[in-house]
Structure formats: structure tokens, C-alpha cells
Amino acid sequence: MFEALKPLPQDPILQLMQTFREDPRPDKVDLGIGVYKDDAGNTPIMAAVHEAERRLLDGETTKSYVGPAGSAGFNSAMAELILGSDSPLIRDRRMSVVQAPGGCGALRMAAEFLRRCKPDTTVWVSTPTWANHLPLLGGAGLTIREYPYLNPKTLQVEFAAMLETLEGAEAGDVVLLHGCCHNPSGADLSLAQWQEVTTLIQRKGLLPFVDMAYQGLGEGLETDAAGLRHLAGEVPEMLIAASCSKNFGLYRERTGALALVSATATITSAANSQLLSIIRSHYSMPPAHGAAIVETVLGDDRLRARWQGELTAMCERILHLRHAFAEALAPVGDFDFIARQRGMFSFLRISPEQVGRLRKEHGIYMLDSSRVNMAGLNDRVLPGVAAAIGDVLR
């Protein structure tokens, strides 16, 4: 049976990672892999996370299963992180949260849930969107349609075109939105635009599905969630996939959450039972360790304050790099959009051939689309990267 299988091409991001590792040049720069890096080029363990983990290891007494829903304490803490501790949705039990193996697990379980609700569900995704959205949602059997989002010339949101296209969506269709720090473009909706999208979703009878993978890395925990919270307060139903990979640095622990919002507590309870049935039939129980770390951090005032301080420093560092990079590139073109965008990613609007030259001649690695990870920069390498980009543009 297996001999009929043909090898598939390697994922371009993983291939870029391998090529970078094999490059012997000591001054090479990785702007491709989508993880946060500090000034030394490392993806560090946050001090608050390290302390929480130490406490867990010292006090842990069992490795028993946590159940399909995961930890109730983690789920409660994530609900408040996403919607705020004073959210009426939490108070009225209109929201339920389950732990998931990373943001990917949350997205896929949401897709399986939508297929159970309506087998021919259509999901509208932005152009561009995170590449893994398509296999995670489409692989569950959902129909994928696209709405315009990023103008490739200005690298700003094509909001009018987005609204015009979504006018063609039908009642019951799902609209996937990035909560903040749009991946891969860094171009976010303003709060006023979130409000307009909310009005359209209400009028058309659409179901919003928000992927919140970077809360805290755009402009801060509360500001980053403002659009999502406005939307959640106005619609009867909603799905939210959240990841702790970036804002807690728990990449390899695969820690995420999936939230359901329904019109009443009774509907939420029924929907949650269906979701737990789906989880049981897929991976049965989520991993416990990463969620226990998050629960420990968010449940301790001192640790939470320390974590928020570290996250704020990460956010401010990215904002600094965005402004510094745009300024350094000013002599060779208009790159002000980099300073206006948020989160870790932006496109440089250069060709695949120019990306290839940067890699070959300067040891600067990025995806062929010219998407760069801003956190891969630092004040030491930034001038050289800007000079190299200027060289290929000339």
C-alpha cells in the first residue's frame, strides 16, 4: 500500500529554516521563521513562565489525564484574558472555553464543529491569510472562499473591497478575521473598521470566527482585543481561537484555547457538549503542561505582573524595530507602511528574485513573498539589512 505514495515537497518555511541552518556564514540573518527573537537572536523562556514551571515541577503529584475540555482554571483564565474579566458573556454563561493543542488545534476543532453544525459550511478568509488556515479549515471539509484584504501596492487594508465582497456572503457563512497583528501582512483593522464589519456581519447573518494568535504583541493586551470584544458584544454567536505560543513563548508546549459564544447559556451548554464529543474522537485529551503554566501565571498577581511587563517589553521592542527599519529604508523608497503595521510580520514588496539575491549575496533569509519577521532584527544587524535591501533595489 505505501509504495504507491509519492514524496511531497517540503513546506517552504521549514525548507528555509533548514537552508539557514546549513549556511556557514557567521553574519547570516534569519527574518523568515515566525517566532519571537530577542536582541541576541534567541527565543527565550519568559522569566514568569520559568518561575511558574519551577513551581509546577516542585508541586506536581500526578500525570493523569485532564479530560477533553482541559483545565477548568486555564479555560476560565483564557476567557477573561480574551474578553476581559467584566465581560457579560462570561457572567451570563454565554461563553464556553476548551483547552486545545495550540492555536492549530483550536482552529481545526472549530472547523470540525462547524462541519457538524452545517456540513456545507463556507468560510471566508482574507487574501492573504496565514498559509495554514487553508489546510486546517479546508481539510475538515469546509468550503473556502476569499475576500480581498491587502492592497499589494500600498500594503494597506483594502477595506472597501473587503466589505463589497462580503456583501456577497450568504446567511450562515463564516468570516475568519485576524484579531490583531495580521499574519502575514501586519495590516490590522482599526476599531472603526471592526465596528463596520460588525454591522455587516449582523445585517447579513454571518458567523464571525476570530483567530487571536498574537494578543499583546501589537499595541498591548487590552488594545489588541478591542475589536474582538466589540464584535463579541454585538453578535449572538461567535468562535474564537487563541494561542499562547507567542505571548507566553510556549511554542513547543502547544497551548491554545477555543471559545464558543452563543445566544443563551442553554445553547452554549449544548454546543459545548458537541465540541467535547468532537475532541474525544480526535485527540481525546489535550496536553496539560503548557496550560498549567498559563494558569499559574494568570492566577498569581506577582507572576502575572511580571509576565505583563515582559510582554510589554517584547511589544515595545517590535514597535521600535518597525520605526527604525522604516527610517533606515527611507533613502531607497517609501517604507512608512512598516511603521504603521503591527505585530511580527510585514511584506517588503520586493520580488522573489530580489529575495534570492539577499539570501545568496548577503545571507539575509526571508520567504520568497518578502514576508519578514520584524523580531528577527535588532539594532546591531538592522543597518546592514537595510543597506543590503537598498543594494538589491538599486
C-alpha positions as CSV (number, residue, x, y, z in Angstrom):
1,M,0.0,0.0,0.0
2,F,2.7,2.5,1.0
3,E,4.7,2.0,-2.2
4,A,2.1,4.0,-4.2
5,L,2.8,7.2,-2.2
6,K,4.8,10.0,-3.8
7,P,7.0,12.3,-1.8
8,L,5.6,15.8,-1.2
9,P,7.6,19.0,-1.5
10,Q,8.9,20.3,1.8
11,D,7.0,23.2,3.5
12,P,8.7,26.4,2.3
13,I,9.1,27.8,5.8
14,L,10.7,24.5,7.1
15,Q,12.9,24.4,4.0
16,L,14.0,27.9,4.6
17,M,14.8,27.0,8.2
18,Q,17.0,24.1,7.1
19,T,18.8,26.2,4.4
20,F,19.5,28.9,7.0
21,R,21.0,26.3,9.5
22,E,23.2,24.9,6.8
23,D,24.6,28.4,5.8
24,P,28.1,28.7,7.4
25,R,28.3,32.5,7.2
26,P,28.6,33.9,10.7
27,D,26.7,37.1,9.9
28,K,23.6,35.5,8.4
29,V,20.3,36.9,9.4
30,D,17.0,34.9,9.8
31,L,13.9,37.0,9.0
32,G,11.8,34.1,7.9
33,I,10.9,31.9,10.8
34,G,7.8,33.2,12.6
35,V,8.9,33.1,16.2
36,Y,9.8,35.9,18.6
37,K,13.5,36.6,19.0
38,D,15.4,38.8,21.4
39,D,18.3,41.1,20.6
40,A,20.7,38.1,20.8
41,G,18.7,36.1,18.3
42,N,17.3,33.7,20.8
43,T,13.6,32.7,21.5
44,P,13.8,33.0,25.3
45,I,11.8,31.4,28.1
46,M,10.0,34.2,29.8
47,A,11.0,34.7,33.4
48,A,7.4,34.4,34.6
49,V,7.0,31.2,32.7
50,H,10.2,29.8,34.1
51,E,9.1,30.5,37.6
52,A,5.6,29.0,37.0
53,E,7.2,25.9,35.6
54,R,9.5,25.5,38.6
55,R,6.6,25.7,40.9
56,L,4.7,23.1,38.9
57,L,7.6,20.7,38.8
58,D,8.1,21.0,42.5
59,G,4.4,20.5,43.4
60,E,3.2,18.2,40.7
61,T,1.8,14.9,42.1
62,T,0.2,13.2,39.0
63,K,0.4,12.8,35.3
64,S,-3.2,11.7,34.9
65,Y,-5.5,12.9,32.1
66,V,-7.1,16.4,32.4
67,G,-10.2,15.5,30.4
68,P,-11.4,16.5,26.9
69,A,-12.1,20.1,28.0
70,G,-8.7,20.5,29.6
71,S,-8.1,22.5,32.8
72,A,-11.1,24.5,34.0
73,G,-8.8,27.0,35.6
74,F,-6.9,27.6,32.4
75,N,-10.2,27.9,30.4
76,S,-11.5,30.5,32.9
77,A,-8.3,32.5,32.8
78,M,-8.3,32.5,29.0
79,A,-11.9,33.6,28.8
80,E,-11.0,36.7,30.9
81,L,-7.8,37.3,29.0
82,I,-9.7,37.4,25.7
83,L,-12.9,39.2,26.7
84,G,-12.0,40.9,29.9
85,S,-12.8,40.0,33.5
86,D,-16.0,42.1,33.5
87,S,-17.5,40.6,30.3
88,P,-21.2,40.0,30.4
89,L,-20.7,37.0,28.1
90,I,-18.8,35.3,30.9
91,R,-21.2,36.4,33.6
92,D,-24.2,35.1,31.7
93,R,-22.5,31.8,30.7
94,R,-22.9,32.6,27.0
95,M,-19.2,31.7,26.5
96,S,-17.5,28.4,27.0
97,V,-13.8,27.7,26.5
98,V,-12.0,24.4,25.9
99,Q,-8.2,23.9,26.0
100,A,-6.7,22.8,22.7
101,P,-3.3,21.7,21.5
102,G,-2.1,25.1,20.2
103,G,-3.9,27.6,18.1
104,C,-3.8,25.0,15.3
105,G,-5.7,22.5,17.4
106,A,-8.3,25.2,18.2
107,L,-8.7,26.1,14.5
108,R,-9.1,22.5,13.5
109,M,-11.6,21.7,16.2
110,A,-13.6,24.8,15.3
111,A,-13.7,23.6,11.7
112,E,-14.9,20.1,12.7
113,F,-17.5,21.8,14.9
114,L,-18.7,23.9,12.1
115,R,-19.0,20.9,9.8
116,R,-21.1,19.1,12.4
117,C,-23.4,22.2,12.6
118,K,-23.7,22.5,8.8
119,P,-21.8,20.1,6.5
120,D,-21.6,22.6,3.6
121,T,-20.3,25.5,5.7
122,T,-18.5,28.2,3.7
123,V,-15.6,30.1,5.4
124,W,-14.4,33.4,4.0
125,V,-10.7,34.1,4.6
126,S,-8.6,37.2,3.9
127,T,-6.2,37.5,0.9
128,P,-3.6,36.9,2.1
129,T,-4.0,34.9,5.2
130,W,-1.8,32.6,7.3
131,A,-1.0,29.7,5.0
132,N,-2.0,27.0,7.5
133,H,-5.5,28.4,7.7
134,L,-6.3,26.7,4.4
135,P,-5.4,23.1,5.2
136,L,-6.7,23.4,8.8
137,L,-10.2,24.6,7.7
138,G,-10.4,23.1,4.2
139,G,-9.0,19.7,5.4
140,A,-12.1,19.4,7.6
141,G,-14.3,19.6,4.5
142,L,-15.3,23.3,4.7
143,T,-15.6,25.3,1.5
144,I,-13.0,28.1,1.4
145,R,-13.7,31.5,-0.3
146,E,-11.6,34.6,-0.2
147,Y,-12.2,38.3,0.4
148,P,-9.7,41.0,-0.6
149,Y,-7.8,42.4,2.3
150,L,-4.3,43.7,1.5
151,N,-3.6,46.1,-1.4
152,P,-0.3,44.7,-2.8
153,K,0.8,48.1,-3.9
154,T,0.1,50.2,-0.8
155,L,0.3,47.3,1.7
156,Q,-2.8,48.8,3.4
157,V,-6.1,47.2,4.1
158,E,-8.5,47.3,1.0
159,F,-11.4,47.9,3.3
160,A,-14.0,49.0,0.8
161,A,-13.2,45.9,-1.4
162,M,-13.4,43.7,1.7
163,L,-16.9,44.9,2.6
164,E,-18.1,44.8,-1.0
165,T,-17.0,41.2,-1.4
166,L,-18.5,40.1,2.0
167,E,-21.8,41.6,0.8
168,G,-21.9,38.5,-1.4
169,A,-21.7,36.1,1.5
170,E,-24.9,34.2,2.5
171,A,-26.5,33.9,5.9
172,G,-24.8,31.2,7.9
173,D,-21.4,31.7,6.1
174,V,-18.4,32.1,8.4
175,V,-16.0,35.0,8.2
176,L,-12.5,34.4,9.5
177,L,-10.9,37.5,11.0
178,H,-7.4,38.1,12.5
179,G,-7.8,39.5,16.0
180,C,-4.7,41.6,15.7
181,C,-1.2,41.5,14.2
182,H,-2.5,40.1,10.9
183,N,-0.3,37.3,9.6
184,P,1.4,37.6,7.2
185,S,0.8,41.3,6.4
186,G,0.9,43.2,9.8
187,A,-2.0,45.4,8.4
188,D,-4.8,45.5,11.1
189,L,-8.3,46.7,11.0
190,S,-8.9,49.9,13.0
191,L,-11.5,49.9,15.8
192,A,-13.8,51.9,13.5
193,Q,-13.4,49.3,10.8
194,W,-14.1,46.5,13.3
195,Q,-17.4,48.3,14.0
196,E,-18.3,48.5,10.3
197,V,-17.5,44.8,9.9
198,T,-19.7,44.0,12.9
199,T,-22.6,45.9,11.4
200,L,-22.2,43.9,8.1
201,I,-22.0,40.6,10.0
202,Q,-25.2,41.4,12.0
203,R,-27.1,42.5,8.9
204,K,-26.0,39.6,6.7
205,G,-26.5,36.9,9.4
206,L,-22.8,35.7,9.2
207,L,-20.9,33.9,11.9
208,P,-17.6,35.6,12.9
209,F,-14.6,33.4,13.7
210,V,-11.6,35.3,15.1
211,D,-8.1,33.9,15.2
212,M,-6.3,35.6,18.1
213,A,-2.8,34.4,17.9
214,Y,-0.8,37.5,18.9
215,Q,-2.7,39.2,21.7
216,G,-0.3,41.6,23.5
217,L,2.3,41.9,20.7
218,G,0.5,44.6,18.6
219,E,-0.1,47.5,20.9
220,G,-0.9,45.7,24.2
221,L,-3.3,43.2,25.7
222,E,-6.3,45.4,26.0
223,T,-5.9,47.4,22.8
224,D,-5.2,44.3,20.7
225,A,-8.5,42.8,21.9
226,A,-10.7,45.9,21.5
227,G,-12.1,45.0,18.0
228,L,-12.8,41.4,19.0
229,R,-14.5,42.5,22.2
230,H,-16.7,44.9,20.4
231,L,-17.7,42.2,17.9
232,A,-18.4,39.7,20.6
233,G,-20.7,42.1,22.5
234,E,-22.9,42.6,19.4
235,V,-23.4,39.2,17.8
236,P,-25.4,36.2,19.0
237,E,-22.8,33.6,18.0
238,M,-19.0,33.6,17.6
239,L,-15.9,31.4,17.6
240,I,-12.5,32.5,18.9
241,A,-9.3,30.5,18.5
242,A,-6.5,31.7,20.8
243,S,-2.8,30.8,21.0
244,C,-0.4,31.0,23.9
245,S,2.6,30.3,21.7
246,K,3.6,33.9,21.1
247,N,2.5,35.9,24.1
248,F,3.7,33.3,26.6
249,G,6.5,31.9,24.4
250,L,5.1,28.4,24.7
251,Y,5.7,27.3,21.1
252,R,6.7,23.7,21.7
253,E,4.1,23.2,24.5
254,R,1.2,23.5,22.0
255,T,-1.1,25.6,24.3
256,G,-4.2,27.1,22.9
257,A,-8.0,27.6,23.6
258,L,-11.2,27.6,21.6
259,A,-14.1,29.7,22.7
260,L,-17.7,29.4,21.8
261,V,-20.2,32.3,22.2
262,S,-23.9,31.5,21.8
263,A,-27.1,33.4,22.3
264,T,-28.1,31.8,25.6
265,A,-26.4,29.7,28.3
266,T,-28.6,26.7,27.3
267,I,-27.4,26.8,23.7
268,T,-23.8,27.3,24.8
269,S,-24.0,24.2,27.0
270,A,-25.4,22.1,24.2
271,A,-22.8,23.4,21.7
272,N,-20.0,22.7,24.2
273,S,-21.2,19.1,24.6
274,Q,-20.9,18.6,20.8
275,L,-17.5,20.2,20.8
276,L,-16.3,17.9,23.6
277,S,-17.6,14.9,21.6
278,I,-15.5,16.0,18.6
279,I,-12.4,16.5,20.7
280,R,-12.9,13.0,22.2
281,S,-12.9,11.5,18.7
282,H,-9.8,13.3,17.6
283,Y,-7.1,13.6,20.2
284,S,-9.2,12.7,23.3
285,M,-7.4,14.9,25.8
286,P,-5.2,18.0,25.4
287,P,-1.6,18.2,26.7
288,A,-1.5,19.6,30.3
289,H,1.8,21.2,30.9
290,G,1.6,24.5,28.9
291,A,-1.9,25.2,30.1
292,A,-0.8,24.6,33.7
293,I,1.9,27.2,33.2
294,V,-0.5,29.8,31.8
295,E,-3.0,29.1,34.6
296,T,-0.3,29.5,37.2
297,V,1.0,32.8,35.7
298,L,-2.5,34.3,35.3
299,G,-3.6,33.1,38.7
300,D,-0.8,34.7,40.7
301,D,-0.8,38.6,40.9
302,R,3.0,38.8,41.2
303,L,3.7,36.4,38.3
304,R,1.0,38.0,36.2
305,A,2.5,41.4,36.6
306,R,6.0,40.1,35.8
307,W,4.6,38.4,32.6
308,Q,2.8,41.5,31.5
309,G,6.0,43.5,32.0
310,E,7.9,41.1,29.8
311,L,5.2,41.0,27.2
312,T,5.1,44.8,27.1
313,A,8.8,44.9,26.6
314,M,8.5,42.5,23.7
315,C,5.7,44.6,22.1
316,E,7.7,47.8,22.5
317,R,10.8,46.2,21.1
318,I,8.9,45.2,17.9
319,L,7.4,48.7,17.6
320,H,10.9,50.2,18.0
321,L,12.2,47.9,15.3
322,R,9.4,48.8,12.9
323,H,10.0,52.5,13.2
324,A,13.8,52.1,13.0
325,F,13.6,49.8,9.9
326,A,11.2,52.2,8.1
327,E,13.6,55.1,8.8
328,A,16.7,53.1,7.6
329,L,14.9,52.2,4.4
330,A,13.7,55.7,3.6
331,P,16.6,56.5,1.3
332,V,15.6,53.8,-1.1
333,G,11.8,54.0,-1.1
334,D,8.6,54.6,0.9
335,F,8.5,52.0,3.6
336,D,6.4,54.0,6.1
337,F,3.8,51.2,6.0
338,I,6.2,49.1,8.1
339,A,5.9,51.6,11.0
340,R,2.1,51.8,10.7
341,Q,1.7,48.0,10.8
342,R,1.6,45.9,13.9
343,G,2.9,42.5,15.1
344,M,5.8,40.5,13.9
345,F,5.2,40.4,10.2
346,S,5.3,42.7,7.1
347,F,5.9,42.3,3.4
348,L,8.8,44.3,1.9
349,R,7.2,44.5,-1.6
350,I,10.2,43.1,-3.3
351,S,10.4,40.4,-5.9
352,P,11.3,36.7,-5.4
353,E,14.4,37.4,-7.5
354,Q,15.5,40.2,-5.1
355,V,14.7,37.9,-2.1
356,G,17.0,35.4,-3.7
357,R,19.8,37.9,-4.1
358,L,19.5,38.9,-0.5
359,R,19.9,35.3,0.5
360,K,22.8,34.5,-1.9
361,E,24.8,37.7,-1.7
362,H,24.1,38.9,1.9
363,G,23.0,35.9,3.9
364,I,19.6,37.5,4.7
365,Y,16.8,35.0,4.8
366,M,13.1,35.6,4.2
367,L,10.2,34.0,2.4
368,D,10.0,34.4,-1.4
369,S,6.9,36.5,-0.8
370,S,9.2,39.0,1.0
371,R,7.4,38.5,4.3
372,V,9.8,39.3,7.1
373,N,9.7,38.6,10.8
374,M,10.4,42.0,12.4
375,A,11.6,40.3,15.6
376,G,14.4,38.7,13.7
377,L,16.0,42.2,13.5
378,N,18.0,44.0,16.2
379,D,19.8,47.3,16.4
380,R,23.1,45.6,15.5
381,V,22.1,44.0,12.2
382,L,19.3,46.4,11.1
383,P,21.6,48.9,9.3
384,G,23.3,46.1,7.3
385,V,20.0,44.6,6.4
386,A,18.6,47.9,5.2
387,A,21.8,48.5,3.2
388,A,21.5,45.1,1.6
389,I,17.9,45.8,0.6
390,G,18.9,49.1,-0.8
391,D,21.6,47.3,-2.8
392,V,19.2,44.9,-4.5
393,L,16.6,47.6,-5.1
394,R,19.1,49.7,-6.9
